[in-house]
Amino acid sequence: GAFANALFTGLTKYFGWGYLLTMNVFVLFCLFMAFGRFRHVRLGLPEDRPEHSNISWFAMLFSAGMGVGLVFYGAAEPLIHFGNVPFGAEPGSIQAARDAMQISFFHWGLHPWAGYAVIAMPMAYYQFRRNSPGLISSLFIPLVGQKAVDGAFGKIVDVLAIFATLAGITTSLGLGTLQLSSGLNEVMGLNEIPMSGVGNSIVGIMEYMGLSRTLMIQVGIIVILAVLYTGSAVMGIDRGIKWVANFNLLVCLGLMVTLFLVGPTLPIVDSLMTGIGDYVSGLIKESFSMAPYGGPYESHLRNWTLYYWAWWIAWAPFVGSFVARISRGRTIAEFVAGVLIVPALGSFTWFAIFGTSALHLELVQGVKIANDIIKDVSVGAFELYRHYPLGTIMSYIMLILISTFFVTSADSGTFVLGMYSTQGILNPPRTRTAIWGILMGALAVVLLITGGLQNLQTISLTAAPPFAVIMLCSCAALYKGLCDEERKGEI
């Protein structure tokens, strides 16, 4: 743990500029491709058309890429920034609330999705247009040649991708379990429910092993989630992953509409409009802002922006590979609109509803919930629901949404691990997929019991610099491949 923290601290201190610069390059590259001369090129053969409807496609990419994080931070992040704004506003003031929303929009806007897109777009291009395997190493074929990709170099890249995916999904599964456990206890008082018979026996065994009842519940949650996401992944994209993602989107929209109607409706609309305006007007400044002279912004940059940027880069191989797998037949312009613009607008809407509802309680109604949420971010949404009509119903729906979001993140990750470990086969064997699902659940349990979740998460963030180089190479590879086709008259 000490080594992981020291390494990540050193990277953010000396390579922080690199995180910002590379993420900005990804955004610019996506926009360049969407509006450039290759915008009408299909990610596949010219006669290919999309395999999935727009709704299902969006549901799958959104659930795999970000749904879990939005549920976790939707109410909490604006409140945290509200009490500690790095831009100089008085904490707890109206300007602090506006700045808090702007920061949240920035962290969950174009940049993270651009990171996913610059992996997904080239992979889809090479898989479906050049018939290359679904491996990260395939991105290097135009740059280093087929022989190097088939040799030790390609194997190293693909093994690193497996470890990065396994670390990212496992830590998310473990951290999500903590949120789900907190939510169940907040809503149902799960830790206080008396047990009898077999339940008492299990509790006795756990206590004899030095493990708490709370930990037993968390292990049980992981086991249940592992069964669900492994089963979904084994069933494949059409019969499993897509169905769960569609259900996810439906529940998500229902929850947003409900809170929009029972919460501060007009302030939510105003906040969305204002937030988008602040985001667009401050995008260039925030995208390049460092802290050359120290001060409060240095701490904010290290603990929030650079942390997020490293996390998005570390997740890019897995999310990008899955998004590529479901994007056959899309034009480049259509792909960028669906992977970059639409999800960013969805994130803005989510934060406008949940963040504004939380800030409205603090600023207008005088209900102080910020301290409780800051103490335990995992209870943020549940604490919010206490103070609005239909709060209990929304809390139960939120528990369902958390569960299904984690299932869709983990089943897509399990599917991608199956691809990575079978030479990039686009429909990996069910047994291989099941093995990865079981291994992820087992690793999450071990890390939860030993307290190693945070350490693994920090270690996975240190993989961001080498993967940032891979992502820059993927941009160059895609552009080179398209230029070669254009020169040969194939476009």
GUGURO-513900 format. One line per field, with one value per residue (C-alpha): residue number from 1; residue in one letter; chain; x, y, z. Coordinates in steps of 0.001 Angstrom, whole numbers, padded with zeros to 6 digits. Layout:
<kenus>
nr <- [NUM  ...]
rest <- [A  ...]
kette <- [A  ...]
xx <- [X  ...]
yy <- [Y  ...]
zz <- [Z  ...]
</kenus>
This chain:
<kenus>
nr <- [1  2  3  4  5  6  7  8  9  10  11  12  13  14  15  16  17  18  19  20  21  22  23  24  25  26  27  28  29  30  31  32  33  34  35  36  37  38  39  40  41  42  43  44  45  46  47  48  49  50  51  52  53  54  55  56  57  58  59  60  61  62  63  64  65  66  67  68  69  70  71  72  73  74  75  76  77  78  79  80  81  82  83  84  85  86  87  88  89  90  91  92  93  94  95  96  97  98  99  100  101  102  103  104  105  106  107  108  109  110  111  112  113  114  115  116  117  118  119  120  121  122  123  124  125  126  127  128  129  130  131  132  133  134  135  136  137  138  139  140  141  142  143  144  145  146  147  148  149  150  151  152  153  154  155  156  157  158  159  160  161  162  163  164  165  166  167  168  169  170  171  172  173  174  175  176  177  178  179  180  181  182  183  184  185  186  187  188  189  190  191  192  193  194  195  196  197  198  199  200  201  202  203  204  205  206  207  208  209  210  211  212  213  214  215  216  217  218  219  220  221  222  223  224  225  226  227  228  229  230  231  232  233  234  235  236  237  238  239  240  241  242  243  244  245  246  247  248  249  250  251  252  253  254  255  256  257  258  259  260  261  262  263  264  265  266  267  268  269  270  271  272  273  274  275  276  277  278  279  280  281  282  283  284  285  286  287  288  289  290  291  292  293  294  295  296  297  298  299  300  301  302  303  304  305  306  307  308  309  310  311  312  313  314  315  316  317  318  319  320  321  322  323  324  325  326  327  328  329  330  331  332  333  334  335  336  337  338  339  340  341  342  343  344  345  346  347  348  349  350  351  352  353  354  355  356  357  358  359  360  361  362  363  364  365  366  367  368  369  370  371  372  373  374  375  376  377  378  379  380  381  382  383  384  385  386  387  388  389  390  391  392  393  394  395  396  397  398  399  400  401  402  403  404  405  406  407  408  409  410  411  412  413  414  415  416  417  418  419  420  421  422  423  424  425  426  427  428  429  430  431  432  433  434  435  436  437  438  439  440  441  442  443  444  445  446  447  448  449  450  451  452  453  454  455  456  457  458  459  460  461  462  463  464  465  466  467  468  469  470  471  472  473  474  475  476  477  478  479  480  481  482  483  484  485  486  487  488  489  490  491]
rest <- [G  A  F  A  N  A  L  F  T  G  L  T  K  Y  F  G  W  G  Y  L  L  T  M  N  V  F  V  L  F  C  L  F  M  A  F  G  R  F  R  H  V  R  L  G  L  P  E  D  R  P  E  H  S  N  I  S  W  F  A  M  L  F  S  A  G  M  G  V  G  L  V  F  Y  G  A  A  E  P  L  I  H  F  G  N  V  P  F  G  A  E  P  G  S  I  Q  A  A  R  D  A  M  Q  I  S  F  F  H  W  G  L  H  P  W  A  G  Y  A  V  I  A  M  P  M  A  Y  Y  Q  F  R  R  N  S  P  G  L  I  S  S  L  F  I  P  L  V  G  Q  K  A  V  D  G  A  F  G  K  I  V  D  V  L  A  I  F  A  T  L  A  G  I  T  T  S  L  G  L  G  T  L  Q  L  S  S  G  L  N  E  V  M  G  L  N  E  I  P  M  S  G  V  G  N  S  I  V  G  I  M  E  Y  M  G  L  S  R  T  L  M  I  Q  V  G  I  I  V  I  L  A  V  L  Y  T  G  S  A  V  M  G  I  D  R  G  I  K  W  V  A  N  F  N  L  L  V  C  L  G  L  M  V  T  L  F  L  V  G  P  T  L  P  I  V  D  S  L  M  T  G  I  G  D  Y  V  S  G  L  I  K  E  S  F  S  M  A  P  Y  G  G  P  Y  E  S  H  L  R  N  W  T  L  Y  Y  W  A  W  W  I  A  W  A  P  F  V  G  S  F  V  A  R  I  S  R  G  R  T  I  A  E  F  V  A  G  V  L  I  V  P  A  L  G  S  F  T  W  F  A  I  F  G  T  S  A  L  H  L  E  L  V  Q  G  V  K  I  A  N  D  I  I  K  D  V  S  V  G  A  F  E  L  Y  R  H  Y  P  L  G  T  I  M  S  Y  I  M  L  I  L  I  S  T  F  F  V  T  S  A  D  S  G  T  F  V  L  G  M  Y  S  T  Q  G  I  L  N  P  P  R  T  R  T  A  I  W  G  I  L  M  G  A  L  A  V  V  L  L  I  T  G  G  L  Q  N  L  Q  T  I  S  L  T  A  A  P  P  F  A  V  I  M  L  C  S  C  A  A  L  Y  K  G  L  C  D  E  E  R  K  G  E  I]
kette <- [A  A  A  A  A  A  A  A  A  A  A  A  A  A  A  A  A  A  A  A  A  A  A  A  A  A  A  A  A  A  A  A  A  A  A  A  A  A  A  A  A  A  A  A  A  A  A  A  A  A  A  A  A  A  A  A  A  A  A  A  A  A  A  A  A  A  A  A  A  A  A  A  A  A  A  A  A  A  A  A  A  A  A  A  A  A  A  A  A  A  A  A  A  A  A  A  A  A  A  A  A  A  A  A  A  A  A  A  A  A  A  A  A  A  A  A  A  A  A  A  A  A  A  A  A  A  A  A  A  A  A  A  A  A  A  A  A  A  A  A  A  A  A  A  A  A  A  A  A  A  A  A  A  A  A  A  A  A  A  A  A  A  A  A  A  A  A  A  A  A  A  A  A  A  A  A  A  A  A  A  A  A  A  A  A  A  A  A  A  A  A  A  A  A  A  A  A  A  A  A  A  A  A  A  A  A  A  A  A  A  A  A  A  A  A  A  A  A  A  A  A  A  A  A  A  A  A  A  A  A  A  A  A  A  A  A  A  A  A  A  A  A  A  A  A  A  A  A  A  A  A  A  A  A  A  A  A  A  A  A  A  A  A  A  A  A  A  A  A  A  A  A  A  A  A  A  A  A  A  A  A  A  A  A  A  A  A  A  A  A  A  A  A  A  A  A  A  A  A  A  A  A  A  A  A  A  A  A  A  A  A  A  A  A  A  A  A  A  A  A  A  A  A  A  A  A  A  A  A  A  A  A  A  A  A  A  A  A  A  A  A  A  A  A  A  A  A  A  A  A  A  A  A  A  A  A  A  A  A  A  A  A  A  A  A  A  A  A  A  A  A  A  A  A  A  A  A  A  A  A  A  A  A  A  A  A  A  A  A  A  A  A  A  A  A  A  A  A  A  A  A  A  A  A  A  A  A  A  A  A  A  A  A  A  A  A  A  A  A  A  A  A  A  A  A  A  A  A  A  A  A  A  A  A  A  A  A  A  A  A  A  A  A  A  A  A  A  A  A  A  A  A  A  A  A  A  A  A  A  A  A  A  A  A  A  A  A  A  A  A  A  A  A  A  A  A  A  A  A  A  A  A  A  A  A  A  A  A  A  A  A]
xx <- [000000  002800  004575  001382  000606  004180  004264  000944  001877  005134  003347  000790  003516  005940  003619  000461  000987  001154  -002233  -003845  -002114  -002883  -006554  -006833  -005246  -007854  -010740  -009253  -008535  -012133  -013535  -011028  -012146  -015855  -015623  -012708  -012597  -012905  -016143  -018243  -015967  -017656  -016070  -016428  -016944  -018753  -021889  -021934  -024685  -025010  -025687  -027597  -030248  -029120  -030868  -029287  -025894  -025989  -027289  -024399  -021608  -022972  -023439  -019964  -018179  -019629  -022954  -021455  -019473  -022446  -024529  -021678  -020822  -024030  -025050  -021746  -019231  -021074  -021504  -017810  -016718  -019427  -017591  -014107  -014108  -010620  -011645  -011692  -015431  -016624  -017379  -021117  -021997  -024171  -021052  -019536  -022606  -022249  -018524  -019176  -021511  -019026  -016245  -018494  -019498  -015817  -014803  -017622  -017863  -016015  -012590  -013339  -015386  -012663  -010251  -012560  -013190  -009531  -009185  -012604  -012503  -009187  -010032  -013402  -011712  -009062  -011422  -014216  -012462  -009066  -010161  -007632  -008130  -009820  -006584  -004955  -001772  -003618  -003516  000253  000207  000583  003299  005571  004436  002664  005798  006392  002707  002745  005928  006980  006012  002386  002168  003447  000878  -001982  -000934  -000741  -004250  -005512  -004003  -005291  -008805  -008788  -007565  -010036  -013111  -012187  -011672  -014917  -016744  -015324  -015938  -019438  -020133  -019307  -021841  -024501  -023891  -024192  -027369  -028969  -028134  -029407  -032693  -033385  -031170  -029591  -026914  -029581  -031869  -031862  -030757  -031617  -030620  -028150  -027681  -026487  -024139  -022564  -022211  -020568  -018053  -017248  -016787  -014533  -012417  -012266  -014636  -017559  -021194  -020908  -018069  -020119  -022926  -020443  -019012  -022556  -023239  -020104  -021140  -024624  -023259  -020650  -023350  -025378  -022575  -020928  -024251  -024930  -021468  -021731  -025076  -023304  -024059  -027483  -029073  -027351  -025341  -027677  -030789  -029344  -028075  -031513  -033108  -030443  -031254  -034966  -034452  -031976  -034401  -037235  -035170  -034063  -037605  -038981  -036435  -036841  -040597  -040557  -037381  -036659  -037763  -037184  -033772  -032722  -033546  -031768  -028762  -028479  -028534  -026085  -023815  -023508  -022749  -020101  -018623  -018303  -016971  -014393  -013460  -010175  -009008  -009718  -008355  -004901  -004868  -002001  -000825  002664  002607  000948  -002131  -005525  -005824  -002768  -004501  -007721  -005809  -004022  -006989  -009646  -008795  -005539  -006978  -009963  -007817  -005568  -008626  -010226  -006948  -006547  -010111  -009761  -008426  -011363  -014154  -012674  -012452  -016070  -017348  -015423  -017022  -020570  -019904  -019619  -021121  -021155  -019622  -016837  -019029  -021882  -019480  -018043  -021522  -022683  -019569  -018514  -021382  -024500  -022949  -021511  -024980  -026367  -023788  -024617  -028314  -027620  -025501  -027998  -030768  -028910  -026355  -028922  -031318  -028556  -027334  -030926  -031345  -028184  -028619  -032378  -034016  -031300  -031056  -027430  -026564  -023082  -021172  -022859  -022264  -018636  -018028  -019382  -019772  -021476  -024645  -024899  -027974  -029772  -029239  -030616  -033805  -034714  -035748  -037915  -041328  -041202  -037754  -038160  -039324  -036438  -033993  -035155  -034973  -031459  -030404  -031645  -029846  -026545  -026760  -027563  -024942  -022301  -023525  -023263  -019777  -018548  -020193  -018716  -015323  -015637  -016498  -013475  -011148  -012451  -011538  -008092  -007228  -008407  -006306  -008971  -011908  -014958  -017225  -014995  -015822  -018320  -016029  -013220  -015618  -017024  -013517  -012739  -016044  -015320  -011742  -012858  -015390  -012844  -010212  -012726  -013575  -009897  -009137  -012194  -011250  -007588  -008261  -006379  -009018  -007698  -004130  -005061  -007008  -004014  -001686  -004025  -003863  -000093  -000685  -002086  001197  002147  -001449  -001544  001342  -000585  -003646  -001599  -000211  -003755  -004684  -001674  -002430  -006033  -005105  -002278  -004561  -007209  -004606  -003246  -006749  -007326  -004054  -005038  -008447  -010311  -012212]
yy <- [000000  002407  001576  002042  005419  006675  005601  007239  010419  010608  010064  012804  015185  014688  013407  015365  017544  014349  013143  016468  016767  013232  013437  016728  015081  012312  014812  016749  013563  012340  015678  015762  012309  013130  016237  015247  013633  010103  010776  008650  005585  002605  000621  -002513  -003325  -000723  -002883  -003488  -001925  -001633  -004921  -003281  -000585  002868  002457  -000941  000230  003295  001279  -001187  001351  003654  000807  -000590  002748  004918  003931  002690  005864  008146  006267  006530  010219  011772  013444  013240  014949  018293  018408  017706  020489  022757  022692  022935  024749  025258  028306  030705  030951  031080  027459  026949  030005  030216  030655  027585  025576  026753  026005  022557  021669  022974  020807  017726  018313  018655  015403  013409  015162  014700  013658  010222  009167  010374  008033  005105  006186  006315  002634  001531  003282  001775  -001673  -001718  -000551  -003296  -006054  -005482  -003822  -005542  -008830  -008498  -010269  -008381  -007699  -004450  -005518  -005406  -001613  -001703  -003604  -000454  000921  -002053  -004722  -008074  -009982  -007845  -008004  -011827  -011995  -011033  -007378  -008191  -010756  -008250  -005644  -008192  -009564  -006025  -005413  -008533  -007438  -003877  -005114  -007629  -005011  -002359  -004592  -006342  -003115  -001720  -004889  -004645  -000911  -001291  -004018  -001578  000894  -001787  -003024  000531  001078  -002158  -001268  002312  001216  -002137  -002114  -005311  -005453  -005430  -008159  -011100  -014489  -018024  -021563  -021698  -017914  -018001  -020870  -018941  -015824  -017936  -019379  -015932  -014479  -017416  -016524  -012913  -011617  -009303  -009763  -006758  -008469  -011646  -009669  -008078  -011463  -012699  -009698  -010456  -014092  -013105  -010455  -012914  -015453  -012771  -011166  -014502  -015901  -012785  -012910  -016639  -016043  -013643  -010132  -010601  -012890  -011640  -008418  -006431  -007465  -006389  -003100  -002292  -002978  -000771  002151  001810  001813  004691  006850  005999  007052  010301  011233  010465  012631  015349  015482  015235  017308  020962  020688  024251  024627  021338  022692  025969  024088  021929  024972  026915  023909  023242  026931  027004  023737  024921  028375  026980  023821  025022  026720  023723  021251  022841  024148  023001  024447  025880  028001  025529  026529  024819  023962  021699  019455  019462  018590  015650  014236  014739  015664  013729  010820  010673  011046  008177  006050  006658  005777  002620  001555  002431  -000954  -002896  -000406  000434  -003239  -003859  -000736  -001786  -005229  -003778  -000985  -002858  -000990  002492  005362  007259  010365  008287  006485  009716  011182  008038  007440  011020  013519  011595  009980  013350  014908  011965  012527  016242  015449  012939  015434  018233  016111  014502  017241  020048  018091  017701  021298  022584  020863  022546  026047  026613  024249  024389  020589  019752  016455  017272  016172  012759  012149  013285  010850  007970  008687  005331  006508  009788  009019  007224  010158  012444  010381  010711  014328  013948  012357  008714  008536  004956  003749  005540  003983  000484  001314  002679  -000633  -002432  000068  -000277  -004054  -004049  -001395  -003534  -006601  -004803  -003472  -006852  -008980  -006824  -007008  -010783  -011028  -008891  -011021  -014042  -012315  -011286  -014830  -016622  -014797  -012131  -014362  -012078  -014693  -016423  -019899  -019931  -021973  -019423  -016564  -018406  -019009  -015283  -014441  -016817  -015582  -011943  -012727  -014760  -012031  -009401  -011501  -011973  -008272  -007282  -009573  -008530  -004815  -004707  -003141  000412  -000756  -002668  000330  002603  000118  -000073  003731  003533  001630  004840  006297  003233  002849  006546  005819  002851  005069  007734  004997  003770  007258  007246  003687  004481  007590  005778  002888  005202  007170  003904  002909  006322  006107  002708  004047  001718  004579]
zz <- [000000  000850  -002405  -004460  -002895  -003266  -006910  -007773  -005895  -007834  -011146  -010508  -009344  -012232  -014974  -014146  -017193  -019276  -018046  -018956  -022319  -023508  -022519  -024421  -027465  -027286  -027299  -030216  -032182  -031799  -032976  -035845  -036992  -036623  -038797  -041040  -044444  -043032  -041140  -043543  -043342  -041707  -038905  -040984  -044627  -046777  -046856  -043069  -040998  -037174  -035371  -032520  -032326  -031204  -027845  -027083  -028322  -026105  -023135  -023380  -023833  -021121  -018625  -019280  -019262  -016541  -015014  -011762  -011128  -011740  -009176  -006667  -007149  -008558  -005289  -003422  -005715  -006067  -002270  -001682  -004050  -002589  000743  -000734  -004081  -005580  -007635  -004672  -003964  -000357  000706  001054  -001066  -004183  -006331  -004664  -005711  -009299  -009337  -007836  -010697  -013272  -011825  -011779  -015400  -016357  -014671  -016295  -019668  -022950  -021653  -020169  -023183  -025550  -023757  -024425  -028024  -029085  -028166  -029442  -032826  -034057  -032621  -034394  -037597  -037523  -036311  -038790  -041732  -041661  -040016  -037188  -033821  -030981  -029104  -027970  -029765  -033115  -032893  -033461  -036764  -038949  -036674  -035881  -038345  -038063  -037026  -033905  -032943  -033235  -031152  -027633  -028034  -028823  -026018  -023445  -024531  -024362  -020969  -019572  -020923  -019124  -015804  -016182  -016973  -014130  -011631  -012745  -012743  -009484  -007560  -008957  -007933  -004419  -004000  -005462  -002951  -000169  -001603  -002014  001534  002901  000910  002124  005695  005235  003670  005341  008442  007156  009855  012564  011191  013634  012301  013274  012336  009471  009530  013151  012364  009484  011646  014353  011891  010514  013994  014926  011869  013059  010360  011084  010153  007819  005987  005718  004063  001656  000686  000094  -002175  -004233  -004635  -005844  -008227  -009537  -010375  -012190  -014215  -015084  -016244  -018309  -019927  -020681  -022414  -024792  -025989  -027583  -024998  -021847  -021810  -024075  -022145  -018786  -020275  -021733  -018343  -016766  -019014  -018302  -014512  -014773  -016758  -014360  -011351  -012996  -014043  -010567  -008737  -011377  -010706  -006892  -006455  -007270  -010914  -012085  -010360  -011989  -015455  -014662  -013283  -016396  -018657  -016478  -015998  -019721  -020317  -017587  -018867  -022453  -021519  -019087  -021013  -022515  -019323  -017075  -019614  -019412  -015814  -013604  -010275  -010975  -007807  -005446  -003473  -002984  -006666  -006451  -003925  -005962  -009131  -007530  -005598  -008250  -011859  -012240  -010264  -012626  -015742  -014627  -013843  -017250  -019008  -016926  -017815  -021518  -022752  -021316  -022072  -025461  -026421  -025449  -027211  -030329  -030197  -030271  -032823  -036105  -039071  -037510  -039451  -037709  -037341  -035928  -033599  -032143  -031649  -029842  -027738  -026998  -027248  -026163  -023026  -021943  -022186  -020225  -017477  -017367  -016951  -014165  -012212  -012815  -011251  -008355  -007671  -007789  -005562  -002977  -003195  -003013  000357  001669  000233  000048  002520  005154  005433  006184  004523  003218  006334  006465  002768  002893  005774  003666  -000039  -000569  001234  -000728  -002832  000007  002357  -000361  -000806  002874  002297  -000813  -001470  -002592  -001018  000209  -003199  -004921  -002441  -003349  -007060  -006515  -004939  -008046  -010291  -008422  -008741  -012453  -013238  -011569  -013411  -016778  -016020  -014828  -017535  -020299  -018552  -018240  -021933  -022884  -020719  -022605  -025882  -024656  -023534  -026709  -029330  -029784  -030786  -030987  -029345  -026761  -025416  -022559  -020313  -020623  -019912  -016866  -015486  -015636  -013938  -011063  -010714  -010523  -007799  -005813  -006097  -004956  -001876  -000969  -001380  000640  003539  003538  003046  -000248  -002504  -002264  -002842  -005996  -007258  -006707  -008409  -011401  -011712  -012104  -015360  -016881  -018276  -020376  -021565  -022448  -024840  -026279  -026781  -028579  -030810  -031511  -032791  -035106  -036255  -037172  -039128  -040923  -041810  -043251  -045224  -046671  -047766  -049293  -051200  -052596  -053615  -051222  -049548]
</kenus>
